[in-house]
Amino acid sequence: MMRVVKSSALVVTALWVGVLFCLGFIVAPYLFVLAARNSPAVPNTGVAADLIGPLLYSSDVISLVAGAVLISALVFLRRRGEVPLGGKLFLTEIGVAVAAGCAAVNYWWFAPRLKDLQGQLAERYGAFHQADKADPLFAQFNGLHQSSTTLFMVGLAAAMIGLVCMTQFRSRRPNLQVTTA
């Protein structure tokens, strides 16, 4: 049972980190590069934002679920004497909790405000991508977006710390050795 829980926790964490990495370093930049090149598939930054927004929102939900599952698994393992790397400092649990916390703040605080500001700018200028960069509303959007992006990266780093720690479990139980006389 312990082996299954440890392996499952490691797989969940690896997939979680992979999703965050892929969205943050591959999908989002690619969509905005296409928008900058006026690609027919992604003709402007408004379309890029409309495409990446739901993916990031979903990654926040995944992070919340993964965080809850992993904390439960780590509590289960600790109670049975299995400790991940940095166990005395609870580095794994802290990493998972910080990553899930970052996702929670992005999900419940930043995402609704960014969506609201994006809508206001689209209403004011006809389309989000046509917004005047000197508009104070755009400056507010940009500041929130940068903070949200930073929080996303902090969450990714914290999840990576959790992943690294989970690769090395140690048993706190004394080894029972059979001696032959």
N, C-alpha and C positions, 0 to 999 in steps of 0.2 A: 504494500500500500504506500509506503514511504517513497519508494522508488518512482511509483506512478505520479504521486503528487509533485515530487521534485522535478521530474521530467516534464510534466504538464505545465508547471509554473515557468520553467525555463523556455518552453516552446511559446507559451502565451506572451512572455516578455519579449522574446526575440521577434515574434510577429508584430507586436505592438511597436517596438522600436523601428522595425522595418517599415511599417505604415507611416509613422511620423517622419522618418528619414525620406522616404519616397515622396511624400506630399511636400515637405519643406525644401528639399534640395533638387527634386526632379520635376514633379508635376507643376507646381506653382511657377518656378522660374521659366519653364518651357512655355506655359500659357502666356506669360507676359512678354516673352521674346516674340512669340507669334503675333501678339497684339502690336508690339513695337514695329514689326515688319508689315503690318496691315495685311496679314494672312486672310484669305477668304474664310477660313474656319474660325478664326478669332480676330475679327477686324479691328477691335479696339479694347482698351483696358476695362471698359464696362462689361463686355462679354467675358473677358478673362476672369473678372471678379465674380460674375454670375456663375461661371463654371467651377471655380475653385472654392467659392463660399460654402456650398453644400458639402463638399468633400471635407473641408476643414471642420465644419459643424459636426459631421459624422465622426470624424476622428476624435473630436472632444467626447462624444457619446461613448465611443470605443474605449477611450482612455478612462472614463469614469467606471465603466464596467470592468475593464481589465484591472484597474487599481483596486477595486473592491474584491475581486476574485483573488488577486495576488496577495493582498494583505491577509485575507482569510487563510490562504494556503501557507503563508509564512508563519502565522500564529499557530496553525496546526502542526507545522514542522518543528517549530521551537518547543512546543509542549511535548514533543516526542524526542527531544534531544538533538535535533538536526539544526545546525547553525550555518548560515551562509558566510562568505568572506565578509569581514568587518562586522561580524555578529555582535560583539560586545558593544559596539557603537550603534548598532541597529542601522547601519548604512543602507542596507537593502530596503528596509521598511521606510526609511526617510526618503530615499530616492523615489520609491513608488508613490508615497504620499505626496511628495512635492510635485511629481509629474501629474498625478490625478488632480491635485489642487490647482495647478496651472490650467489644466483643461476645464475645471469647474469655473474658474474666473473667466476664461475665454468664452465658455458656453453661456453662462448666466449674466455676465456683465458686459464684456466687450462686443460679442457678436450682435446682440440686439441694438446696442448703441451705434455700431458701425453700419448696420443695415438701415437704421433710421436716418442717419446722416447721409448715407448713399442715396436713399429715397428723396430726401430734401434737396440734395444737389441735383438729382435727375429732374425733379419737378421745377427747380429754379432755372436750369439751363437746357431743358429738353432731353438731356441724356447725361448720365454720370460722367462719361469720358469727355464731355464738352465743358465741364465745370472750369471756372476761372481759378487758376492756381493761387491767385492773390486773395481770393474770397476767404474771410475768416472762418466760414463754415468748412471750407476745404482744408484749411490749416488745422481745424479741430479734428476732422476726419483723419488727416495724415498723422497727427500726434497719437490718436487712439490706435490707428493701424500699426504704427511703429511699436507702440507699447504691447499690443496684442502679438505682434510677430516676435518681439523679444521674449514675451512670456511663453510662446510656443517653443522657442529654442531652449529656454530654461527647462521646460518640461521634457523636451527630447533629451537634453543632457542628463537630467535626473533619472529618466527611464533607462538611459544607457548605463548609468552607475548601478542601478538595480540589476540590470542584465549581467554586468561584469561580476557583481557580487554573487549572483545566483549560479555562476558557473563553478563555484567552489564551495560545496557544502561539506561540513565536518560534523562528526558525531560527538556530542558531549558525553555520551554514555561510555563508561569504561569498557574497554575491549575484554571480552571473556575469552581467555585462552585456556585451552585444554592441555594439560601437561601429562606426559606419559612417564610412568615410573619405571 
